[in-house]
């Protein structure tokens, strides 16, 4: 065996060019609205901190607090008959309006809603109202929020964490003069049925969630209902609050906890629900929320603030510190010295601020760590942060892109553990999806549609005929979610997971697709009815329609699934008969078509768009997140994809802008990706719903759809990572779409498929040093824009039409150091 020479090569970029160590969002004033407040989370307990002076407001969430209960079966016995009628209308009559109406008759119930836990108010008794030296921040390097201000010569400080190891939110208040803390802590909730109990220095708010909560877009006379005759809907919840102080006097009543003449106070918040799984009745078979919340509170109460803080830091740093990202910054970068709100406005007006861009990248990683932890439920449409009783789009799991986008950065940003709640959710929805596939379509496998929730709802939503099939009847949830099962294997190479978890679920999705596919007049396998999510077309008669056959997105998702199932079977060396069946089916799938405008065709025919600049660009699934279209392997389709984006335009909602960063990165156009990033990061004050335009960021850097949707934050992180590192098609591509604005920089800790950890430094858009850590070993193929040298190895880069390719075998646990050949 050749002995490896492992030499740590130092970056030749002057260290003084980088100063992105101060990873903070900070402000000179308290939050006026929710999207000014700062988010904390431990994956289960969420807090939005407003930073008020006389009245601090902390809006609280518990990740499992949803309306409803386990899903019903036998929801729509007539669905299959209407499926046959819809197909007849599509194939024999080409009557898309009739097919649309039959699709409405194939719907089930709406999803349930993610709910707010409550508000915690700290009302401080202050002698004066003149505040000086006000400051509030969110330190994402340490996951701690600080508010500090001075009144009448006394400086008051509040520090807040949401601790994962101790499963409590901790608020630490201090004054720099003895005995000057006088305040009251109270809790309230929007949920109708709740009470407050008192014990010594504690209060507990107990209540019940609604049995059902209609989506915010449904016009309903009674949208939020608490009555449930079946007795299995409406989970219980409990919030416990305890105050601890060495020198202050503490008392409590039903109005809250009162603290007098204290210097140092720690407030502990613990919460739990009776949720016991997607298939368990939260009323009769629920967990004991009181016991859970009490245990967490009591365990934390015996620890000092410093101990709680140290444990929190150790846990959080274990994940966050895996990746560091720095860009060369102008010496006169005054923008970096501004408060975040002013900084964002200045950036929007054209100020160059690479540190804001790297802050945004790390903020997205922070949000994923804060809203998705192993053993918990996945991040929803708003992560874990929601203040509304009827939140936008129910703050649910929207499966035609949004929940998937939440997890696009999980693996590449070195947060693989945060992917697991989503994978566990896929296990759950496969159970209900098997029932849906059978009852609605007489099909094998498992099916999932446009929306889901904590109860793993899988039926086509719409309240049995009130939903628009343009979105409600989209059927490709199971194959798309299966992509994430395969990704987790590609990035970890965990064969036990592939055999026991991923492959059975992927196979189930493929079995559904087998039964869902039918032959068209030319013998191709197609989907019918089929939609391109939330978009429409003008048919041959000039009529607007949305339900048709074999949309490009449908066929791309199924092709992606079939490809992955075949590769997974080969990896396992098992299930050859099924693999061969899928190989044969894949060969018959309706292919890509290039339209008369040179674009990738979205529909079965080359129809015109009523909304040419529609926010969804679903037909480019094969470009990203799929890998069927690439400049290296499919240049004609790549050109068509580029033309599609040109015709679609650069405008869009927040998550749409984020998707386009990824598209342009896959097209290897770093400057256009960067343009989309700047659009995503532009300042906005829009609060209301905007389906076609908008986009941008609120001053707390939350993504503005608008309103807030967290998928834009996560999609932005994914896109930035794709600009720096790609690893599809069995290659690792270094700096594939590096924009001119990032000509000099460094990043460490990104992950590539094959379980390789990659770090890079570059100058003038050229690699100076890089390293690849082979976590599990195996062949490594690197594509780059220049020839590379591997330290200690006689490896020659091969020049191709699309850059240089460097191939070498790796040994498990060994780091390989790389330089540009011209250095």
N, C-alpha and C positions, 0 to 999 in steps of 0.2 A: 504494500500500500504506500502510495506517495505521501511523504511527510509534508504537511501544509505549513507554509511560513505565514504566520499571522502577525502582521505589523500594523499597528494603529497609525494611520496616516492622518496628520493634522490638516485641518482646512486652511487653505491659503488665503481665504477671504479675511480681511481685517476684522477682528472681533468688534472693533469700535463702530462698524457699520450697522450693528444690530443692537437694539435696545428694547426688544419686545419681551420684557420680563414682568411688566406691570399689567397683569391680566385682570383689569377691573373695569366695570361699568360704574361711573360715579356722577353725582349730580349736586347742584348747589341748592336744591329745593326739594320738598316732599312731592310725592306723586299726587296728581290731581285726579287722574282716572286710572282704571285698572291696567291699561297698557303702558302706564308710566311706572307701575309697581315692579318689584324685583322678585323673581321666582327662586324658591328653594325647594328641594325635594330629595327624598331618600328612596325613590322608586314606589313608595306606598303613601307617605304623608307629604302633601304639597302645601306650600305657603306662598302667598303673594304679599310682599312687605311694602307698605306705603311710606313709612318713614315720617309720619306726622309728629309734630312737636307736642302739643297739648293732648292730642288724641292719635295714638298709633293704631292703625287698622291692619290686621293680618288676616287675609282671606284664606280659608283652610279647605283642603280636599283630602279625601281618603280614596285611594285608587279603586277600591271595590264597591264604592257606594253608587249603585245604579238603581233605577226604577225596575219594576217587573220581577220576573222569576223564570224558571226553566221554560223552554219553548214547548209549544203544543205540537202534537202530531195530527195527522189526518186533517190538515188545514184546508185543503182545496181539492176534494175528490174529483172535480171536473177538469183539473189542469191538463191531464194527458189527452183527453178528447179534444181540448182546444189546441194543444200542440199539433195534433194531426191535422186539424182544420187550418191552422196557421201555415203549415208546410204546404198544404194543398193550394192555399191562396198564393204562396210565394212561387211555387214551381209550375203550377198549371195555369194560373191566371196572371201572375206578376202583378197582383193587386196588393200593393204595400200598405194601403190604408186598411184593408180588410185584415191583413196579417197583424197590423198594429192593434186592432180591436180584439182579435183573438188573444194576443199576448196579454192584454189587460186582464183577461179572464183566467190567466195562469198565475196570478199573484197571491201572496200570503199576507202576513201582517207586517207592520212597521217594526223597526228595531226599538229597543228601549233607550233611555237617555242616561248619560253620566251626570251626576248631581253634585252640587256644592255641599260640603259638610257644614260650614258655618263661618261666622266672623268672630275673631277675637279682638276686642277693643281694649287698649291700655290708655286710660284717661289720667293724665298726670296733673297733679296739683302744683301749679307754678305761680310764684308770687308776681312775676313780671310777664309781659308778653313780647318784649323786645328780644329777638333772637340774633345772636352773632355767631359767626364761624360755623354756619350750618353745613353739614356734609353727610351724604349717604352713599353707600356703594354696595356692589356685589363683587366680591373677590372670587372669580371662577377658578383660580388656581387652588384655593382652599375651601371653596363652597361655603362661604360665610358672608352674611350681610351685616353691615355696620351702619348705624345712624348716630351722628354726634352733633351736638349743638351746645352753645353756651348762653345762659340767661343769668343776669345779675351776678356775673363773675363765677358762676358754677357751671362746670362742664358735665353734661350728661351723655352717657354712651349706652347704646343698645347693640348687642351682638346676637345674631340668630343663626342657628344651624338646624338642619334636618338630618338627624343622625341615623345612618343605616345600621351600624352595629348595635345601637341601643334602641332603635325603633321609636324615637321620640323627637319632637321638635323642642329645642332648648332656646330660651330667651334669657340672656344675661344682661342685667341693667346695673350700671354703676354711676356714682357721682364722685367727683374729685374732692368733695368736702363731706365730712361725716354727717350722717343722719339726714341727708337732703332729699332722699327719695320718698315721695308721697304720691301714691297712685292707686287706681282701682282697675282690676281686670275683670271683664265680663264677656260672656259668650252668647251668641244668638244664631239663629238658623232660618233660612227661607222655607225649610221643610215644615209642613203644617203641624204635625203632631210631634212636639218635643217638650220635655220638661227639664228642670234644673234641680239637682239634688245637692246637698251641702254636707261636708264633713270636715271639721277643724279648718285646716288651711287649704282645702280642696273644694272644687265644684265639679259636677259631672252633668253634662247635657246629654240626655237620652232621647231617642226618637225612632221614627219609622219612615222609611222611604215610600214614595207612591207605588201603588200597584201597577200603574201605567202612566207614561208621560209621552204625549204625542210630539212628533218632531215639530220644531219651531216653524217650519214652512207649511204646516197643515192648519187650515182655518177650522178651528173646532170650538164648539160652545163650552165644552168641559174637557180641556186638554190634559189636566193633571188630576188623576183619580186615585183615591186611597182605598176604596172599598174593593174587596176581592172575595167573591163567594166561595171560590175554591180553596182559599186559605194558604196559597203557596206563592203569593206575590207580595212584595213590600218588606224588604229586609230591615232588620233592626240596626241601629248604629249608636255609638256612644263616644263622646269626647270627654276626657278627664283633664283637668287643669290643677296643678299644684304649685304653690309658691314656697320657696325656701330662702331664709335669710338668717345670718348670724346675729344681726343687731336690730333688725326691724321688728315691729309688732304686726302680726298678721291675724286677720279675722275674715270670716266668710259668711255670706248669707245668699239667698236665692238671686240677688242682684249681682253677685260676683265676689271677688276676693279683694280686700282692702289692705294695703301695706302702708305703714306709717314709720317715719323717721329711720329709714334704712339707708345704708351706704352701698350695699351690694346685695342684689336679689337675683335668684335664678328661678325662672318659671318653666315648668315642664308640661308639655302637652302630649297626651297619649290618646289614640283613637283606634277603634276597630269596628267592624261590621259583622253581621251574622252570615255573610257570604261563605259558603262551604263548597263551592264548585259549581260549574255551569249546569249540572244536572241534579243538584240537590235543592230541595225546598228550603229557602232561607228562613222560613217561619217555623216549620216543624222539625227540620233536620239541619238547622243552621248552627254555626259555631256560637260559643258563649262569648259575645262581644265584651261583656263586662269583665269576665275572667282574663281575656287577652289584654285588654287595655290596662287593667289593674296590674297585671304582672309586669308589663313593660314599664309602667309608671313607677312601681315600687323598686324594680331593679335599677332604674336610672336614679332614683331619689337618694340612694346610698352613695352615689358617686359625686365627687366635686365637679364644678364647672370645668376645671382644668383637665380632669380625667376624662370627662365626656368629650371635651374638645380634642384631646390627644387621640382618643380612640376614633373619633370622626375623621381627623386628618389622616391617620394611618390607613383607614379603609378607603377614603376617597382618593388619596394620592396613588394608591395601588393601581388604580385604573387611569386616572387623568394623566399622570406623569409618564405614561408610555410614549406619548407623542409630543414633540416640540417642533414648532414651526416659526421660522424667522425670515424676514425679508429685509434687504438693504433699505435703509431709510435715509432720506435727505437730512443733512446735518441741521437744516433750519426747519425741521418739521414741527412748526408751532401748533399744528392741528392736534397733535398727540397730547398737548397740555390742556386742551379744552375739556370741560365736562362732556359726557357722552352725548347729551341731547344737542349741544352746540356743535360738537364735533361731527355728528351725523349730518346736520344741516350744512355745515361747511363742506363736508365730503360731497354732498349732493350737488352743491354749487360748483364743484370741480376741483377742490383741494386734493392733492395727492396724499394718501394716508395708508401706506401698506400695513402699518401696525393695526389699523382698524380692521383691515381685511383678515389678518391673522387672528385678531381677537374674535372676529365673527366665526372663524373656523373652530377655534377652541370653545367658543360659547355653545356651538352646536353639539360638540362632544360633551360639554357640561350638562346640557339639557337632556341628552340621552342617558347619561349616568344617573341623572336626577329623576327620570321618569320611567325607567325600565330596568328592573333588577331581577336577577335570578330568583325564581320561586314566586314571582308576582305576576300581575296581569300586564299585557303589553301597553305601550304608550298609545293613547287614543288621539283623536283629531286635535286635541289641545294638550297633548302630553298627559299631565295629571292636574292641570290648572284650569279651573272653570268656576265662574261666579254666578252663572245663570241657572234658574230652575228649568228653563227650556233653552238649552244652549244651541248655538248655530249647528245645524245638521245633527242635532242630538249629541254632539261631541262623541260620536260613535266610532266604529271601525269601518271606514269607507274603503271598500276593497277593489275599486276599479283604478286605483293608483295610490290613494292617500296613505293608508296604513303601510303599504309596501315601501313608499318613499321614506316613511319614518325610519325604516331599517336598512335603507341603501348604504349608509355610512358605517353600519355596525361592525362589519368585518374589516374593511379597509382602514378604518380609523382606530383599529386595535381595541375594539370593545366587543369582542365576540360573545362574552358572557351576557351582555345586554340584549343580544339577539334571542336568547333562550325563552323569555316570556312570550315572544311572538311565535316561536316554534312550538311551545306548549299550547298556545292558543290554536295553532293549526291542528294539533292532535284533537282538541276538543271539537272544533268545527267539522272535522272529518267524521265525527260520530253523528252529529245532527245532520251533516251533509249526506251521509249514507241514506238516512230516512228521506231527506228531500229528494235525492236522485230517484229513489224507488217510487215514492208517492206521487211526485209531480211528473216524472218522465219515464217511469218503468225502466230505469237504467241501473246498471251496476255502478260500483265505485261511489264517490262522494262529490256533491255539487255545492257550490257557494255562489251567491249573487252579489248585488251591489253594496249591501250593508250588512254589518253584523254588530254584535254587542257582547257584553260580558257573559251572556247566556249562550253564546255561540250560535246565534240565529243564522240560518243558511238559506231560507226560502227567498224567492223573489219578493221584495217588499212592495207596498202599495195599498195595504188595507183591502185586499181582494177586489181590485179594480179601480182604485182611486189614484194609483201611481202612474207616472208616465213611463211606458216601456223603453223610451229613449235611454233611460238610466236604470229603471227598476228591474228590467228583465235581462240585463247583462248576465251571462252564464259562466264567464271564464275565471271565476274566483279560485276554484280549486287548482287548475293548472298554474295560474300566476303565483299563488302562495307557495306552490311546490318548488318554484324557482329558489325561494329562500332556503328551503330544506337542502337543496343541492349546493347552494352557495356556502352554507355553513360547513358542509363536508369539504368542498374545494379549498376553503381557507384553513381548515383544521386537519384534514386528512384522517379524521377519526373514523376508522372503518367499523368499529362496533356501533357507533351512532348511525352510520349509513345503513348497516344491516338491520338494526333493531328499530330505528325511528324513521329515518328519511325514506329509505326505499319502499317500505310498505305503504306509506302515505302517498308517495309519488306514484306508485303503481295504482293505488285506488283512484287517483285523479286521472291517470291514463285510461283506466277502465271506464270511467265516466265518459271521457272524450271518445273512446271507441264507440260507445252506444249513442252518443250525441251526434256524431258525424254521419252524414248521409251522402249518397252520390248525386251529383248534378247531371245535367244532360250530356256532359262531356266525359263522364266517368270519374271526375275528381271528387275527393272527399271534402265536403263543405259543412259549415255550421248553418243551421236554420231553425228558428229565426235567429238573426244576428244583428247586433248593433255596434256602432263605434261610439263608446261611452259619451253620452250627453251631446252628441252632434247629430246633424241631419244632412240630407241631400235633396236635390231636385231630380226626380225620376225622369224617365224618357218622355213623359207627357208634361213635364214642367211642374209637377206637383211636389210640394214639400213632403218628405217622408223620412223615417228614421229606422224602420225595421226592414231588414233585407236578408241577404244570404252572404256568407263567407266574407265578412269584413276582414281587412288586412290585419287588424289587431287580433281577431280571433285566431286566424290561421298562424300568425306569428307566435302567439302564446302556446298553441298546441304543438307547433314545430319545436319550440324551445323545450317544452316538457318531454316530448318524444325523444329528442336528442339526449336530454339529461337522463332519462330512464334507460336508454340504450347504454350510455356510458356508465351509469351506476351498476347495471347488470354485469357489464364487462369487468368493472372494478371488483365486484363480489365474486365473479366467476360462477354465477348462479342464474337460475330462471331463464335458461336459454330459449325455451319455447315461447315464452311471453316476449322476450327481447326480439326474437325473429318476427313475431306478429307485429310488433310496433315498428320494426324496420320496414316491413311491407306497407303498413298504413302510412308511415311518414312519406314514402315515395309517391303516394297518391294524393297528398294534400294539395289543395288549390294553391298555385304558386303566386309569388309577387308579380305585379304588373306595373309597368311604367306608363303614366298617362300622357295625354297629348301635350301637356305643358312641360313635360320632362320631369314631372314630380312622381313620387311613389303614390300609386293609386290607393285611395282609402277604402273604396267600396268594391263590390263585385263587378260593377261597371264603372266606366270613367265619367261619373256624374259630377255636376257642378255643386259648389258649396253655397248654401244660403248665408253662412257666416265664414267668409274666407280666412278671417283672423281668429278663429275659435281657439279658446284657451287649451283645449285638449288636442294633442298631436299623437293620438293613440296608435296611428298606423306606423309610427316610427319605433314601436316596441322592439323590433328586430335590431335597431341601432343601439338603443339603450332603454331598458336594462338588459335586453337580449344581446346576443353577439352574432346574429346572422348576417348583419351588414357591417362591413369594415373596409377602410381604404386599402388594406393589404390584400384581402381575399375577394372582395366583391366591388371593384371600382365602379361599375355601371350603376349598381344599386346605391352605392355611396353618393354618386352624383345626383341621383334621383332624390335621395334623402335630403341632400343639401338644398336642392331646388324646392323641396317641400317646405323646409324651414324658411327659405326666402319668401315664398308665397304666403306662409302663415304670418310672417312678421315677427318682430321682437317684443311686441306688447303682450301682456297677459297678467293673470292674477299671480299672487306670490308664488304658489307652488308651481305654476306653469313656467314662470321665469326660472325657477330652480331646475326644472326638468330640462329646459333649453340649455342651461350651463352644461349639463351632462351630454346632451346631444352634440353640441359644438365641440366639446372635448373629444368625443368619439370620432368626430370628423377631423380631428387634429388641428383645429383652428383655435389656438389659444387666445388670440386677440378678441375673437367674437365671444368665446366663453367668458372672457374678462368683462366685456361689455354687458353681458347678461348678469354677471355678478354685481356690477355697479348698479344696474337697474334694480336688482333684488335688494340691495343695501341702501337704496335711496330713502330719504326721510318721507314719511307719510303721516297724516293726522286723520285719515279716513277711518271711521268706525263702522259704517254700515256695510251691507252686502254689496259686492260688485262682481258680477259674473264674468264680464268680458275684459275689463281693463284693470286699472289699479295696480296692485302689487307694491312692494317696498317693505320698509321696516318701521315699526313704532320706536319710540325713543328708548325702550328697554330692549331693543333689538329683536323682539318677537316679530315673526313674519306676518305681514298684512296680506291676507287674501285679496281684499279685506272681507270680513273681519279676521281676527287672529286665527291662523291654522299653523300648527307646529311643523307640518310636513315641509313647508318652505325652508325653515331653518335646517332641517335634516337633509333635504335635497340639495341645499346650498353647500353643505359640508361634503356631500358625495361628489358634487360637481368640481369643487376645488381639489379634492383628492384625485379625481379622474384627470385633471389638468396636469398633475404631477406624477401620477403612477397609474398604469393600467396593467391588467394581468389576464385578460380574456384570451381565448384561443391558444392556451398552453404557452404563452409568452409573458414575460415581464417587460413592460415598456417604460423606460425612464424618461421623465420630462416630455411626454408625448404631445402636450398642448400647452407649453409654457408661453405665457403672454410676454410681450415686450416689457410690460410694467413690472414683471417679476424677474428681470434679467439676472439678478444676483440674490441668492438666498440659500437656505438650508432647511431640511426637514428630517426628523428622525422618528422611527417607530411605526411607519405605515406598514400594513400587511398586504401581501400579494397571495394570489391563489397558489396552492402548493405548500402553504404554511411557511412562507419566507417573510422575514421581517427586513424592511428596506429602509436605509437612511442615505441621504444624499446632500452634498453641497455643490453649488454651481456658481459660476461667474460668467458674465456676458453670455448667458444661455448655454454654457458648456459645462459638462460635469467636471468637477475638480477631484472630489473624492466621493466614494459611495461604499456602502457595505451591504451584504446580504447575509442574514443569519438564517441558516437552514434549520428550522426548528425540528423538523422530522427527517430531513434529508431527501435526496432524489435529484433527478435531472433539473437543471435550471437553464432556461433559455432567456436571454436578455436582448431586447431590441432597443436601440438607442440611435441618436442622431450623429454619433461619432464612434470611432473605434475605441475600445476599452482594453485595459490591462487588468488581469486578476493577479493579485500579489501571490507569489510563490507557485504560480502555475504557468505552464507554457500553453496558453490559449490564444488563438488568433481570431479576431473579429472578422466575420464574413460580410463583405459589402453586398447589399441587395438594392433593388430599385426603391425600397422603402426604408432606407437606413442600414445600420449595421446590426448583425445578429451574432451574439456571443453565447456559446453553449458549453456547459461544463457539468460534471457530476458533483454532487455535494454529499457531505457526511453529516449525519444528525448531530446537531448541537454546535456545529462549526460556523464561525463567522468568516465570510470571504470579503476581503477588502479590495476595492476597485478604484482605479484612476482613469481619467481620460488619457488616451494614448499620447496626446500631444503635450501633456503637462510635464 
